[in-house]
């Protein structure tokens, strides 16, 4: 199997694993910084896929909120009550 570490941990954090599992279970450990994206290449592609209806971004969002509710959005994240949120500047 493959384990992907996403997100940036505190620099003082250490990772400890049983060394035998790397070989005996044929495991791979991989880090992913910002999804390993290349924004100049990937963002136009993602936008095109979204506009073509092939990337269901809306299904991945748990909340849309106006800028005035940004603090409530951060509270939802801290409490684990939100998956993905976007600030919608057209909402008043």
Secondary structure, 3 states (H helix, E strand, C coil): CEEEEECCCCCCCCCCCCHHHHHHCCCEEEEECHHHCCHHHHHHHHHHHHHCCCCCHHHHCCEEECHHHHHHHHHHHHHCCCCCEEECCCCC
